[in-house]
Amino acid sequence: MDSQLTQYIPILILLLVAIGAAAGMLIASVALGRWANRGRLQNRAKNQNINTPYECGMIAVGEGNTRLSVKFYLVAMLFILFDIEVVFMYPWAVVYRDMLKTNGPVILGSMVSFLGILFIGYIYALKKKAFDWKS
């Protein structure tokens, strides 16, 4: 029982490092933002822009929310789709050598069929010109 719990220690350490890094970046961002704005608050108060968000020390120009093309979201979704392919291939590649001894053709066939389905989707996206940014 004790050996099973010790296997989770690296995951706990990784979790603590991730939470610490995120909190450290947020705290540093707030501290640096306040430090950079110390001398500019009086100037902003004169311009009545005191309620604008801090953006790299520059006064914001233009609208903050610009509309993006639907193509942008389409390409983003396709990227996520093909990125998930790599996520599914990592565990397969790790256990492939061990499983090759017992049922190699089954595991190879399942991965080839998985890649084949994704390849058909890629060809479909190419035919529909989903990757064409100009249209």
Residue, then its C-alpha position, 0 to 999 in steps of 0.5 A: m500500500d505504501s509503495q502505491l502512494t509513493q508513486y503519486i509523489p511526482i504527480l503531486i510535485l508537478l501539481l504544486v509546481a504548476i500551481g506555484a508557477a501560475a500564482g507566481m506569474l499572476i502575482a508578478s504581473v500585478a506587482l510589475g503593473r503597479w510598479a510600471n504605472r506609478g508615475r503614469l497614474q497622474n498623467r492618466a488622471k489628467n487625460q481621464n483614462i484612469n479606468t483603462p486596463y494596463e496594457c504594456g505601458m501603452i495607452a490602448v488604441g482602437e477596440g479591444n474586441t475585433r471580429l475574427s473570420v470564421k476561417f480562423y475558428l475552422v483552422a483552430m478546430l482542425f488543429i485541435l483535431f489533428d493535435i489530439e491524434v498525437v495525444f492518442m499516439y503517445p500511449w500507443a507508442v509507449v506500450y507497442r513494444d510490450m504488446l507486440k509480443t502478445n497481440g501485435p497485429v491487433i494493436l497495429g491494425s487499430m492504429v492504422s485504422f485510426l490514422g486512416i480515418l484521420f487521413i480521410g478527414y484531412i483529405y476531406a478538409l483539403k478538398k473543401k479548401a478548409f486550409d485556404w486562408k484567402s477565401 
